[in-house]
Amino acid sequence: MNKKDKIKFLVKRKRTKIERDNSRVICRAHIPGNLQHIGMIIERVIKLPEDVAKNLLNNVYTDFYDRHKNIKQQLNKHFNNVSEYLPQNTQISETKKMLIGAYFTMEYAIESAALFNPSIVMHPNQEGLANGELRFIMSLRATGEGHISSIVFRSGIIQNNGSLLFDPITEYVETPEVLRDYLYDKYFFRCQLKTMKSWDSISRRIFEYIPDNFTYKDLKISINRLYTDPSFDFNNHQTINNIIWLANSNYQVNFDSKSKISERVIFPVSENESRGIEDARFVKFIDEDGEITYYATYTAYNGTSILPQLLETKDFLSFKIITLNGKAVHNKGMALFPRKIKGQYVILSRLDGENNFIMYSNNLHLWNEAKIIQRPQMPWEFIKIGNCGSPIETSWGWLVITHGVGAMRRYSISAILLDLEDPTKMIARLEEPLLIPNEKEREGYVPNVVYSCGSIIHNNQLIIPYAMSDIKSGIASVNIKDLIDCMKPCN
């Protein structure tokens, strides 16, 4: 059996499938764009007799109470979102406040369209396992109405024989508390403004008196100070809009510590990700001092443009969302190496939309230079190539799971091997795909696609969770040594 046929034979697809569930819903604000309409809705509720309002609210509780852990908290939150539109000096009962909140609330089924593009990492908690077992966290891209994507999670155990045992999921999902008032770094904020061509006389005036580490409140005070300056040109707001947009793109979210991992959903918050948080590539990063942080690069999409972002957590309860900066921060598919190499952070990217690049930086948030390490070469990748998640360190080299796009826009999954000390050098590669869509995998929202955002090695088995035609996900595995043996050394 030659190498081309052998690799297809060695890859095993597991029976487990990760399917979407229409019943998993969150509460979202449902506020009309017409401000006059908001006031009219509020006025109609205010005019209701108190007993009618109470009965309507009880009906809401009866129909929705068991679908959400915190329905009252959500209704109160959405009432506060529109409370400024109450008629002046109006006093209303708690019942009508909650009912107004209900009229500005909607359910959103986060997985109703798809559950795909998975990434897998070692769970921070490895206690209580049998010998040979490993606890994992899997992230997935969940897509619902309007094709808005968010990040959801699953957890479980990889058993000694390589099979995956998923933890049960509950019927609830919940969004986190959003914190905007955390510290921004003035230097990197300025770097991103320069990239956006918004570092000008206005932004210089705004940042003149802001400290090196500043809060959202500091920023707003400085902007308001500028507005009170008689010499300020009120017709030029684009720079200020860009500054506020950038500040809102950096925030922190905190989940309830009592929530289960499968109940947590990171739903779009900022304007730049309003149409989706796409393809998170998680990696367990070990710093030079041994400190462990989980990072995920993802693509923020606002309906017209994309922006690479970085997500940071240590416990999967609290997450920081940070904008990446620099001339080389473009396009989709950035994937961070799990440790520094020769004192520098290293990341893979596809900044031109076609080739695989590698970048080095002294700072995790700033990327300016990139080098091509792989171009499309085989027929099944003639259109473009990219990574399928962060590189995995092995004794043979950095294993990078890749994807390629060929004729009829068919996506395939393959692999390359990079030098451990100098990952700009590709030392081996598969000449054929590891996975191509089979007849059961090629039908879906985007046909003929298999895709992954991160794999893991356990007990000498490479575990690859992968999406099937952008609708559901499956799992494949292959012995790591068999995979390396099937690779062709590069000249």
N, C-alpha and C positions, 0 to 999 in steps of 0.2 A: 504494500500500500504506500503510495507516495505521500509527501507532506500535505499536498493540497487536499487530498481525500481524507487523510488521517485526522486533521483538525476538526472537520465536520462530524466525524464519527465520535470523537472524544468529548465534544460538548454535549452536556445533558440538560435538557429542559425539565424543570420540576413541574409537578402537577398543580402546585399552588398558583392561584391567580388573585390579584388584588383588584377588586371591582369597585366601581363607583356606587354610592348609596344616596338615592334621592331624598331620604328622610333626614339626612344630617343638615340641619339648618341653623343659621345665625340670624340675629336681629340687626338690620341696617337702618340707618336714617333714610326716610323717604320724603324729601322736602322738595316741593315744586320750585322750578327756576323763576317763576313769576312771583315777585314779592307780594303783589296785591292778592294773589291767590292764597298765599299763606295767611294773610290777615283775615280773608273771608272764611277760611276753614275754622280758624280760631273763634271768630265771631259766632259762627253757627253753633259751636260747642258751648260757648258762654251762654247763649240764649236758651239752651235746653233746661227744662225743669230739673231740679236736683235729683228727684227720684228716677227720672228717665236716664240721666247721666250715670247714676249709680247702677242701674240695671244694665246699661250698655257696657260699662266697665266690667261688671261681673261676668257678662257674656264673653268678653275678651279673655278674662282670667280662666274661665271654664274651658275655652277652646285652645288656649295657648300655654297655660301654666305648666303642663307636663312635657312641653316641647323645649323648654328652656330652664336652666338652673336659676336664672336671675331676671325673670321677665319684668318685675317691678323696677329693678335698678335700670334696666334698658329703657323702659317707658319714661322714667324720670329724667334720664340722660337726654332723650330726644325732646322732651318738653323743654329742658333748659336750652337746647339748640335754637328753639323758636320763641322763647319767652320774651325776647326784646320786641316782638311784634304784637304783644298784648296791648290793647288800648290803654292809654296813660291813666294811671291811678286806679286801675282795675284790680279788685281783690276777688280771687276765685278759690273754691274749695280744693282740697287735696284730690278729691274724686275727679274734678274737671281737669286738674293739672295732669293726672295720669291718663285721662281719656284723650286729652289733646296730644300727649305723647304717643298714644296708640295710633292716632290718625297720621302721625308723622313717622311711623315705623312700618317696616316690611320684613318679611322673612326672605332669606336668600339661601337657596340650596347650593352649597359650595361645591359639591361633587356631581351635580346633576348632568353635566356634559361629559366630564372625563376625570380620570384619576391616573396620572401617568408621569413619565420622566423622573423615576425614583433615584435617590442617592442613599447610601448606607454607610454608617460609621459605628465604631464601638461605643456602647453606652457608657456614660461616666460612672455608673454603678455596676460593678462586676461581682458583688457579694452574693453568697448563697447559691452558687452554681456548682454543678457536678463537674468532675474532671473532664476536660475536653470540650466544655461548653463555653459559649461567648454570648453575652447579651448585646443586642444592637438597637439602634434607632434608625428608622428609615424615614426620610422626608419624601414627599410626593407633591407634584403640582396638581392641585385640584381646580377644576374649571366649571363654572356654573353659567347662569343666564348672562347673555351679553358677552360670553367668552372672557369673563374676568377671572384671572388666575390668582390663587393664593397658595400658601405653603401649609400642608398638614403633615401629621406624623403618625407612624406606627412603631411599635416596639415588639421585641420578642427575643427568642434564643436560637442561636445556631447550634444544633446538637453535634455530638461527636462524629456522627456519620455524615454531617454536612447538610442535613435537612433543616428547614426553618420552621420553628413553632412560634406563631404570632400570638401575642397577648390579646385577649378579648377586647373589643372596642365597645364603648358605651353608646347610648343613643344621643348623648349631648355633644355639642361642640360650642366653644366659646372664644370670643376675641379678647385680647388683653387690654389692660389699661395703657394708654398712650401718654408718654411723658416727653414734652418738648423742651422743658427748661433744664437741659443738662449742658455741660461745658462744650463749647466749640473751640477748635484750635484756629487762632487768627491766621497763622501762616498758611495752613492748608486751605482755609476758606478763601484767602486771597489768591492762592494758586488756581483754584477752581474758577474763580471769577475771571482770572486772566484767560483761562481756557474758553470761557463763555464770552470773551471779549467785552467784559463788563467791569474791568478795572480801569476807571476813569476818574475825572475830577470829583464826581459825585460820590463814588465809592470811597475815594481817598478821604473825603471830608467825613463820611460816616464812620470810618474806621480809625480816624485820627486819635480819638480819645478812648477807644475801646481797649480793654486789657488783652493780653496775649491769649488768655483763656476766658471766654465770655459766655454769657447766657443769652437765651432768646430775649429775655427782658432787657438786658444791656443793649442789644441790637435795636429793639423797638424804641428805647429811650433816645438813642443816638439819631435814629431816623426822624423821630418826632421833633427833636431839637433842630434838625435841618428844615423841617416844614415851617417852623416858627421864624426862620431867618428871612427877612424881607427880600434879600438878594437872590434867594433860591428860585430857579425857573420851574414853576409848577407844571409846565407843559412837558417836562422831560421825566417820565416816571419809569421808563423801561429798565434802567439800571436798578432802581429800588425794587421793582417787581422781581428782577432776577435774584437780587439778594434775599428777598423774603422767600422766593421759590426754593433757593438753595438751602436756606435755614430749615424750611419745612421738610426737606428731603433727608434731613439728619435728625433722628429721634430715637427714643428708647421705648420698648414695650415690656410690660411685666404681666405674667400670668399668675393666677391664683395658685399658691403653693399646694393646695389640696386637689387641684385638677390632675387628671391623668394625661399622659403624653398624647394619647389619641384624641383628647378633647380640645387640644390647643390648635388654633388656626391663626396664622399671620396673614391678615387680610390687608389689601392696599390702604394706606393712610395718606401718603403725600400725593400732590398733584402729578408728579412725574411718574408715579406708578399707578395712576388712577384706573388704567385699563388692564393692570395685571402685574403680579410678581412671578417671573417666569424662570424655570430651570435652575433652582438652587443647587449648587455643587458644594456639599458639605465636606469638610476635612477636619480630622483631629490633628491640630498643630501642636508640636512640642517645641517650646522655645529652648534656647541654649542653657537656661538655668533649670530646665525640667518642668517649667510651668506649662499646663495644658489649657489650650483655648480652642473652642470649636468655631471655625469660620465657614461662611458660605458666600461664594460669589453668586449673584443672581442678576437677571436683566429686569430693570424697571421699564414699563411700557405705558405711555400715556395716550395711545391711540394713533399717534403720528410718528413719534420718535422713541428711541430706546436709550437707556443710560445704565451702564454697569454699576452695581452697588455691592457693598460688603455688609454682611450680617455677622455679628460676633456674640458668642455666648459661652458660658462656662457650665451652665446647669440646665439649659433648655427651658428655663423659667423666665429669665430676663435676657432680652436681646437688644443690642445696639445696632442701629441701621445707619450706615455711613456711606457718603458719596466717595467714590474713588476719583482720584485726580491725576492729571498729567496728559501729555500729548499722545501717549500710546493707549489711552483708555478709550477704546472704540469697539463697537460691534458686540456680538454675543460670545458666550462660551469661555469666560476666563476661569481658570482652575488653579488654585494655589497649591504649591508643593507642601508636604506635611512638616517640613523643617527648613531652617536656613541652610544654605550651601555656601561655605567660605564666608560666613558672616553676613550674607545678603538674603533677603526674601526673593523667591523665584516663583514665577507664575506663567502658566500657559495661556495663550489667547489665539483668537482668529480675527485680528483687527481689520484685515482686508476682506473678510467674508469668504475666503477661498483657501488659504494656506494655514498651516500650524506654525505659530510663533512662540518664542520664549522671551521672557523679560526678567531683568534683575533690578533690584532697588534696595537702597538702604532704609527706606521707609515703606511700610505696608500700604500706605494710602496714596503714594505718589509714584507714577509709572510713566517714564518719558522715552525709553529706548526699547526697541524690539528687534528680534532677529528671527528670520525664517529657519525652521528646522525640518520642515516636511512640506512637500508640494504634492498635489495629486499626481499619481503615477500609474495606478492600476485602473483598468476600465470601470470597475465598480465604484471608483471615487473620482472620476474625471471632472465632475462638476465642482465639488468642493470637499474638503475634509475638516475635521475638528476633533476636539477631545470629548471623551465621555466621562469626565470627572477628573479629580486630582490624581497625580501620579502616585503609584504604590511602590514603596521601597522594597527591593528584593536583593538577594546576594548576587544576582546576575546583572542588576541595573534597575533604573526607574522604569517600572512597567506603566505604560500609558494606554488605557483603553480608548480607542478612537472610533469615529464614525466617518463614513464616506457616502457620497451621493452620486449615483450613477444614472444610467438610462431610465427613462420613465419616472424620474425622481425617486428611485428606490434607495432607501437608507439601509446601510449595512454596518455592523459593528466589527471592528478588528483590533489590532494591537501593535504597538511598537515598543522598543526598548531603548532607553537613553542611558548614557554613561553616568555612573554615580557621582563622580567628581566633577564632570563637565557635561551637564545635561543638554548643552547645545549640540552635542554629538549624538546622532542616532546610530546605535551599534547593531541593531537587528530589527526585523519587522516580519509580520505575516504577509505573505503574498496573496492570501485569500481571506475572506471574512470569517470571523468566528461565528457570527449569526447573520442570517438574512431572513426576512419575513417569510414564514411558511404559510400554507393555505389558511390556517386558523388565525394567523396574526395580521394578515394583510388588509382586512376590512376594518374601517373605522372612520373617525373624523378626518384624518389625513392618511389615506391608504398607503400601503407598502413601506411602512416605517418601523424600524426597531431602533431604540435610542435609550441611552442610560446617562445618568448624571453622577455616578459614583459607585465603585465596587469595593470589595474587601477580600482579604485572604485570611482563611482560617483553616488550620489543620491541613495545610498544603493544597487547599482547594480555593480557587478563585470563584467567588460568589458574585454574579452579575445580575442585579435587578434591572429590568429593562421594560420600556414602554412598548405597547403594541398598537401601532397606527393611531397614536394620540388619543386613546380612549380608555385603556386599562393597562395593567402591568403584570409581568411574570418574572420568573427567576431562572437563570441558567447557571451551570457550574462546569468547571474544567480543572483537572489537576494542573498545578502551576508548572511543574517540571515538564509535563507533556506539552504544555503550551509553549514553553521556551524552546523545547526540542524541535517544534514545528516552525520556528522562526528562521529566516534566512539572514545570515550576517551581512551587514552593509560594508561596502568597500571603504 
